[in-house]
Amino acid sequence: MEQLATYLGSNPYPGRGIIIGKSPEGRNAVIAYFIMGRSENSRNRVFKRNNGGIRTEAYDPAKLKDPSLIIYSPVRIYEDTTIVTNGDQTDTIYEFLKAGKTFEEALRTRSFEPDAPNFTPRISGIVTVTGNSFSYKLSILKSDRGNEDQCLRFFYEYENPIKGEGHIIHTYEGDGDPLPSFTGEPRCVCIGNDIESFTRNIWLSLNEDNKVSLFVRYIDLLTGIADTRIVNKNGGKKK
């Protein structure tokens, strides 16, 4: 298990990342999602609240070029399940769950992003709260070593999450040209007990030049109440 600040701080460009876990006292399911960018178009974004979830928007609409891979809903809610992804597969998962189908079935209809030569992986997660407990799943869809004709699909399921622990999955191993896709299993990381300090630690750990926005949510397993923080480099922090 790694310290999240150390892990993120050692990587100048993890890209977009999902973190899910359980707070140390065991009371909260914890979800975080961050985005980074190298181009002006990627950096010209903010997170906005939307129907219990969030949506990306252009900070300066006049500078928006191609919205296809940067404007989407990273977080949506379906009943007791929170969906978090790095693209429009959020909507695919939502529609499949609504139809009584599964997270895995939804993602078997999708592939990595069509942004050659990077072929950015699609990363996804769901958190399902049942009573006073929860479970979560993570997934990554990526090309086979840059081969656009083959999509590799990986699914990870976590039952009975351990207090103070969670997992992170992100799009890139680091900076490069083309960008190298994430490899291996989701990394096990420490989860903070307090939403304020946890949000601050993640934000400060992300590369100053490349970070764009951060979403953090703590879901109280006893009350069901969600506490959310949003940090945008363009526009600051919002509760």
QUIBEL-V753050 format. One record per residue. N is the residue number from 0. SS is DSSP state (H for helix, E for strand, L for the rest). BURIAL is I if it has 9 or more other ideal C-beta (glycine too) atoms within 8 Angstrom, else O. Layout:
N|SS|BURIAL / N|SS|BURIAL
//
This chain:
0|L|O / 1|E|I / 2|L|O / 3|H|I / 4|H|I / 5|H|I / 6|H|I / 7|H|I / 8|H|O / 9|L|O / 10|L|I / 11|L|O / 12|L|I / 13|L|I / 14|L|I / 15|L|I / 16|E|I / 17|E|I / 18|E|I / 19|E|I / 20|E|I / 21|E|I / 22|L|I / 23|L|I / 24|L|O / 25|L|O / 26|L|O / 27|E|I / 28|E|I / 29|E|I / 30|E|I / 31|E|I / 32|E|I / 33|E|I / 34|E|I / 35|E|I / 36|L|I / 37|L|O / 38|L|O / 39|H|O / 40|H|I / 41|H|I / 42|H|I / 43|L|I / 44|E|I / 45|E|I / 46|E|I / 47|E|O / 48|E|O / 49|E|O / 50|L|O / 51|L|O / 52|E|I / 53|E|I / 54|E|I / 55|E|I / 56|E|I / 57|E|I / 58|L|I / 59|L|O / 60|H|O / 61|H|O / 62|H|I / 63|L|I / 64|L|O / 65|L|O / 66|L|O / 67|L|O / 68|L|I / 69|L|I / 70|L|I / 71|L|I / 72|L|I / 73|L|I / 74|E|I / 75|E|I / 76|E|I / 77|E|O / 78|L|O / 79|L|O / 80|E|I / 81|E|I / 82|E|I / 83|E|I / 84|E|I / 85|L|I / 86|L|I / 87|L|O / 88|H|I / 89|H|I / 90|H|I / 91|H|I / 92|H|I / 93|H|I / 94|H|I / 95|H|I / 96|H|I / 97|H|O / 98|L|O / 99|L|O / 100|L|O / 101|L|O / 102|H|I / 103|H|O / 104|H|I / 105|H|I / 106|H|I / 107|L|O / 108|L|O / 109|L|I / 110|L|O / 111|L|I / 112|L|I / 113|L|O / 114|L|O / 115|L|O / 116|L|O / 117|L|O / 118|L|I / 119|L|I / 120|L|I / 121|E|I / 122|E|I / 123|E|I / 124|E|I / 125|E|I / 126|E|I / 127|E|I / 128|E|I / 129|E|O / 130|L|O / 131|L|O / 132|E|O / 133|E|I / 134|E|I / 135|E|I / 136|E|I / 137|E|I / 138|E|I / 139|E|I / 140|E|I / 141|E|I / 142|E|I / 143|E|O / 144|L|O / 145|L|O / 146|E|O / 147|E|O / 148|E|O / 149|E|O / 150|E|I / 151|E|O / 152|E|I / 153|E|O / 154|E|I / 155|E|I / 156|E|O / 157|E|I / 158|L|O / 159|L|O / 160|L|I / 161|L|O / 162|E|I / 163|L|I / 164|E|I / 165|E|I / 166|E|I / 167|E|I / 168|E|I / 169|E|I / 170|L|I / 171|E|I / 172|L|O / 173|L|I / 174|L|O / 175|L|O / 176|L|O / 177|L|O / 178|L|I / 179|L|O / 180|E|I / 181|L|I / 182|L|O / 183|L|O / 184|L|O / 185|L|O / 186|E|I / 187|E|O / 188|E|I / 189|E|I / 190|L|I / 191|L|I / 192|L|I / 193|L|O / 194|H|I / 195|H|O / 196|H|I / 197|H|I / 198|H|I / 199|H|O / 200|H|I / 201|H|I / 202|H|I / 203|H|O / 204|H|I / 205|L|I / 206|L|I / 207|L|O / 208|L|O / 209|L|I / 210|E|I / 211|E|I / 212|E|I / 213|E|I / 214|E|I / 215|E|I / 216|E|I / 217|E|I / 218|E|I / 219|E|I / 220|L|I / 221|L|O / 222|L|O / 223|L|O / 224|L|O / 225|E|O / 226|E|I / 227|E|I / 228|E|I / 229|E|I / 230|E|I / 231|E|I / 232|L|O / 233|L|I / 234|L|O / 235|E|O / 236|E|O / 237|E|O / 238|L|O
//
